[in-house]
């Protein structure tokens, strides 16, 4: 006799307090005379406010952490966890003036970089990239919002063998080591779990 497995799901609302969030800053290059000038283009600013999508960041974080701890669940997590922001996915979290740039940005480089609306110059990070058999270096630029912000996200999960209890434990234990944001090591985007409420459990009916 074939055993029929009825897929189950759960829905939880979590509240997080996140601090030291990093925002990568894109730029466009243009020729000005004989020089190449880079114009910074921060895509995380709208009408003078810093905007952020914590639901998207949390989904990516969960996928990575579950895969690390339970590699066999990689595919299930890839397609079986969805997130949604409360009340919306994209939220305003700060004024532009609250973003921190690099106070030690090299003076000699400033003529080759134009910031957006007189924002401070961003932090600069050297990134090593492997391209085929070659290794090359490139640059990444970012701003930091140091103040803590609170956000709410709904997690909808129908991945097999991923319980709300296990997800809650991940959030409680790993938030201070690997964070949310464009840079998510322990220096950026670390968070603490404020609340975790399971709102629904059930079987998926087809």
Secondary structure, 3 states (H helix, E strand, C coil): CCCCCCCEEEEEEEEEEECCEEEECEEEEEEECCEEEEEEECCCEECCEEEECHHHHHHHHHHHHHHHHCHHHHHHHHHHEEEEEECCCCEEEEEHHHCECCCCCCHHHHHHEECHHHCCCCEEEEEEEEECCEEEEEEEEEEEECCCEEEEEEEEECCCCCCHHHHHHHHHHHCCCCCCCCCCCCCCCCEEEEEEEEEEEEECCC
